[in-house]
Amino acid sequence: MQQVSTETAGKLNLTVRLVEGESAKFHVRPETTVGQLKQMAMQELGVQPAPGVVYYLALGGKKLDDSITLAAAGVPDHATLILATEPQVGAALS
């Protein structure tokens, strides 16, 4: 019988990867919001917010809503999410 660590029991083991390829691993509860994971990933990966840019997490090519939990978004254990960017709506393009 396999032992389950109490530190990771009930948590999702996730990888967040930048489009450029750098990645970080996280062990988070399913109740964690997408936005909370995004903030943790940005900090861990050293991503500095840029003006006029929106950062988001995507799974399987689908943009995830920051306000919902990972469980509600259907994020499975051992998933790899992409931290991507898009221009902010209404931001002036230079």
Buried (B, 14 or more C-beta within 10 A) or exposed (E): EEEEEEEEEEBBEBBBBBEEEEBBEBEBEBEBBBBBBBBBBBEBBEBEEEEEEBBBBEBEEEBBEBEBBBEBBEBEEEBEBBBBBEEEEEEEEE
